[in-house]
């Protein structure tokens, strides 16, 4: 059999169908090379009733023959089908017409579990949408999450960006001997600059590697023997993890990989690239790069910066998907000088982009609800919100700026930021088109945030000021709409004409939605709430606007009438947005006059003073200073047992102890030896954590992870308990799960015993499952919240209760491991 061609069943190129031809016969081999667990291909085989075999590398594959059909015009085509559904038509000349795909949401759920149980109708989608119901806007997305890995790779080659040696090593990219020699020579020069830095060991190596750059175009084009493998690895680094759900930590890491391209800096040592583009083994990267080279010959785009090319390719992507209006969140618009340069570039290129594509792109100036901690050594000033608002007062005048947005992981109550809303509504008072958007209701840890977001705006209005345009991103979680609080939230949504934005794929891939039957969209539509769709940065999650709409329709069972309601709500927003742009464009031109844009905007940036965050009257303390006597690294001579049950609930929800559950803890402590095991808990020392502390008669060493900022009451409680302390880099209690991952799950084997918790607990469980150190995870069967997570991780989590005791399950697992 001779290799013929290939195609993919998903947008991330994870499910590849290789085609082979021998005379008139065509065979296929379906592989999932980027998924190491084998769950994805096993579940595809199970869902589609296909047989699994192994290839020469002992990897699971699906093999079969593709039948050939002749139509009424005597034209031959090979029809590839799964479960009697036509997936692709292959012409004898090698042209492949893909008619159905496996969406990112189904792929994630299949990768997550060893026992996938969704029907084929929610697993494989025909890519057709009725024209009158087709969504035409992307109203919830993020600047650096829009472009696919293939486009970013082409962009990196086209602009010959600097690519850090650290990522070459991290992704295990293959370089030629000449490239290694050149890179190591450069590294030696960089190392000299850090002789007096005070850094040592891995910290010094990381800093040097981060500042040693190779030309990305050289990496690919002068290394064509390894280009295919390198492109696959780089592409994989630009999307969230493959084998199951991710958590916010993973998303932040992906953004760091993307920043190399999205915020790229051109390398000083350029190479000639046009003569080698044809030899790039990936067709999509090659074709995209060829168009980028043609663009350089077009006077309209010939001087484009990386940012301007990014906008151009975002618009081209939207055009291909039938989307012609987008509002993109970007934190650059609240940074003083960066925002001015961004807007200057937008004004220079956007008219040409609109003329070519017909796509209008506008922006929401994004402010972080909590400081970003993933970037090492980045210092966020305490008054960062004041600085953001100072800049926003000016950038909000620009016609390309549609409004503002509060972004970031939802681990704090938005009411803490209420003082900032007082300044934002002043902007809206002068600009009735100004949109105030808040990320709210994305996870179940802050069920008041939908109501509190509306309250923050309403209670900040001047006397007689009408309610501004307001949208809430995600809107998944609030109190039951049948409860008193739920009905009140529903009333506020209706009366204030608030729009809810839904992004189902990112919700699933980021571990915020584990059960599709709990999705509230249909309820909101029934209650007359305006709802629209966004992608949340489609390329991060392996989706796009079309697949996202299909996922909403198929996964949630939306009717034509419900799709029409969403389409009508979207159409109104598009119309309002286009009018706002026209009105603001005229006003902005008058404001600028003959002056330079920078001078005018700097003049409009007015100092802002806002009250501090609401902390319920308690003084916040530095945990490192306050608890320094108890800080101690987790010992390596004891096996860590992480116990959840108290610290990972919201403030309004406390853990109620069950006698059956506490008995399990007693038996666990009886089974284990304090010389072999240590316990690790959260910072609240409540619920089952407190029970563990109060009944620690055998003297187990107990570590408590605490947020970087704590109250005096919390500090006193921790001091009195006598626990050993690990201080997280996160300032919010709901974010400390990241430190469990970094210090335990990514480094060493462990056990997780989970009795209770909200989203922070499910994130910790997911981190334990994803971690390199391998963790045995046990969940209390009577915890409704956690069992929903456990069911989505079938085969990776063990449940226990009074009938199936924890210690018996641990013994059984230990025996199985020893036998193996």
C-alpha positions, 0 to 999 in steps of 0.5 A, a space after each residue: 500500500 502506498 501513502 496517499 494523503 491524510 485529513 483530520 477529524 478535529 481542528 487541533 490535528 489530534 485525530 489524524 486519518 492517514 489514507 493508503 492506496 493500492 490500485 483501486 483499493 483505499 485503506 485508512 489508519 486512524 491515530 491519536 498521536 498527541 494523546 498518550 493515555 489512549 482514552 481518546 482512541 479507545 472511546 472513538 472505537 467504542 462509540 463508533 463500534 470499531 476494532 482497535 489494533 496496534 501499530 509497529 510502535 505498539 500504539 493503538 490505531 483503528 484500521 479499515 477500508 474505505 469503499 468507493 462509490 460512483 455517482 450519476 455522472 460516473 464520478 468516483 469518490 471514496 466515502 469515509 464513514 463512522 457509525 453510518 455517518 458520512 465523514 469525508 469524501 475523497 476524490 481520486 486526485 487526493 482532494 478531501 471534503 470533510 463533512 463532519 468532525 469531532 468537536 473539541 468539547 467531545 474530544 476533551 470528554 473522551 480524553 478525560 475518562 476510560 468510560 465515555 458514555 455520550 451518544 454518537 450524535 453528541 460526539 460527531 457533528 455534521 458541520 452545517 448550520 441553517 443560514 437564518 440561525 447562523 451567529 455572526 459575532 464573537 462577543 466574548 474572546 481574548 486577543 492572544 487566544 484567537 489565532 491557531 497554532 499553525 497561523 502563529 507558527 507561520 507568523 513567527 517564521 514570517 517575522 523571524 521572531 526570537 524564540 527562547 532556548 528555554 522553550 526549545 529545551 522544555 518542548 524537547 525540540 530537535 536542533 541541528 548540530 550547527 544550531 546547537 553550537 550557535 545557541 550555546 555560544 549565544 548562551 555563554 554570552 548571556 550567562 556573563 550578564 548574570 554573574 552577579 545576579 545572586 541566582 543559583 542552580 535551576 533558577 540561574 539556568 532558567 533565567 539564562 535560557 529565557 534570555 538566550 534566543 534563536 531565530 524561529 525561522 532558522 529553527 524551522 527552515 534550516 532544520 527541515 528534517 526535524 520540522 514536522 516533529 518540531 511543528 507538532 510539539 510547538 503547536 501542542 504547546 499553544 493549546 490547553 492540555 490534550 488528555 483531559 480537562 485543564 485548569 486555570 494554571 494550564 491556561 496561564 502557562 499556554 498564554 506564556 507560550 503564545 506570548 512568544 508569538 503574539 508579543 514577538 520581537 524580531 530577531 536581529 540575525 535574519 535569514 533568507 526564507 522565501 526559497 525554503 517555504 515550499 519544503 515546509 512539511 505541514 500544508 497549513 503552515 506552508 500555505 499560511 506563510 506563503 500568503 504572509 509573504 505575498 502580503 509583504 509585497 502588498 503596499 497595504 500590508 508591507 510594513 505590518 508589525 506583528 500585532 497588525 498581522 495578528 489583527 489581519 489574520 484574526 479578521 481573515 479567520 472570522 471571515 472564513 467562519 462567517 463572523 463579521 463583528 467581534 469585541 476582543 478583550 485586551 489588557 494592553 488598553 489599560 497600560 499607559 504607553 502600550 495602549 497608545 501604540 496599540 491604538 496607533 497601529 489599529 487606526 493604521 491598518 484596520 480600515 484596510 483589514 475591514 475593506 478586505 474582510 468585511 469584519 469589524 473588530 473592536 476591543 474591550 479594555 481588560 482589567 484583571 480582577 486579581 494580579 497575575 502570578 504566573 509570570 515570575 518576578 513580575 511585580 504588580 503595584 498595589 494601585 494597579 486598578 487606579 493606574 488601569 482606570 486612569 488609562 481607561 478614561 482616555 482609551 475609552 474615547 477611541 471608536 475601536 474601544 467598545 467598553 471594558 472587561 474584568 478578567 481573570 480566574 474567578 476566585 474572588 467576590 467581585 464586590 471587592 472591586 466595587 470602588 472601581 465601578 464608581 469610576 467606570 460608570 462615570 465613563 458610561 455616563 458620557 458614552 451611552 454605548 460603553 459596554 461594561 462586561 464582567 466575567 461572572 458565574 464561570 465556576 461554582 465558587 462565587 455564586 453571588 457574582 452574577 448578582 453582585 456584578 449588577 449591584 456593583 454597577 447599579 449602586 455606583 450610578 449617579 442620581 438619575 443616570 440610566 443603567 449602562 450596557 452590561 454583559 456578563 461572561 460565562 453566566 454558568 453558576 448562580 443560585 438555583 433559579 427557583 430559590 429566593 436568591 436565584 429569583 432575585 438574580 433573574 429579576 435583576 438580569 431582566 430589569 437591567 437588560 443584562 446580556 449573558 455570554 456563553 462559551 461551552 467549549 472553554 467551560 468544559 476544557 477548563 474544568 468548569 463544566 463537568 455535566 452538560 445536563 446542568 447547563 442553564 442556557 435553556 432556562 435563561 432563554 425561557 425566562 426571556 434573558 438575552 443570551 449570546 455566544 462567544 468563543 473565549 479565544 477559540 484557538 486555545 480550546 481547539 474550536 471556532 465560532 461555527 463549532 461553538 454554535 454546533 456544540 451549543 445546539 447539539 450538546 444542549 439540545 437547543 431548538 430552532 426557536 432558541 437559536 433564533 432568540 440568541 441570533 436576534 439578541 446578537 443582531 441587536 448588539 452588532 447593530 448597536 456596536 456598528 452605530 457606536 463606532 460611527 458616532 465615536 469615530 466622528 467625535 474622536 476625529 474632532 477631538 484629535 483635530 490636527 494634534 497627535 493621538 499620543 498627546 491627546 490621549 496622555 492629556 485625557 489620562 486623569 489621576 484616579 483615586 479609589 478606596 481599597 478593596 473591601 476586606 470586611 474590616 479585617 487587616 490583611 497580613 503578609 503570610 510569609 512574615 506573619 508565619 515565618 516560624 512555621 514555614 517548612 518545606 514538605 519533607 521528602 522522607 514522608 509520603 504526602 496525603 492531601 486531605 480536602 474538606 474545609 478550605 476549598 469551599 466558598 466563605 458562605 458554605 461550610 463543611 458539615 461533618 458526617 460521622 461515617 466520614 470522620 470514621 474513615 479518617 480515624 481508620 486512615 490514621 490507624 492504617 498509616 504510620 507517621 514515620 512514613 506519611 505526612 498530611 497536607 491541608 488547606 488554610 482554613 483548618 475547618 471541617 474535616 481538616 480540623 477533625 484531622 488536627 484534633 484527632 492527630 494522636 499518633 503525631 502525624 506531621 501536618 502541612 497547611 498551604 496558606 495564601 500569600 495574604 491572610 487576616 489576623 484571625 487566620 494567622 492566629 488560628 494557624 499559629 495556635 494549631 502548630 501546623 507546618 506552613 507552605 505559603 502560596 504565591 496566590 493571594 486568594 484562598 481559592 487559588 492555592 490549589 495551584 501551589 499543591 500542584 506545583 509542590 506535590 502533584 508535578 513533583 512526586 507521587 501522592 494520595 488525595 482524599 476529598 470529602 467536600 469542596 467547590 470549584 477549587 477542590 475540583 481544580 485540585 482533583 484535576 491537577 492531581 489527575 494531570 500531574 506528572 507525579 501520579 496521584 491516587 485520588 479518593 472521593 467521598 461518595 456522599 459529596 454531590 459536587 465532588 462526585 460529579 467531578 469523579 464521574 467525569 474522571 472514570 478510571 482515575 478516581 476511586 469513590 468510598 463511603 461507609 460500605 466501601 471503606 477508604 482503607 479497604 480501597 487503599 489496601 486493594 489498590 496497594 495489593 494490585 500495584 504490588 502484584 503488577 
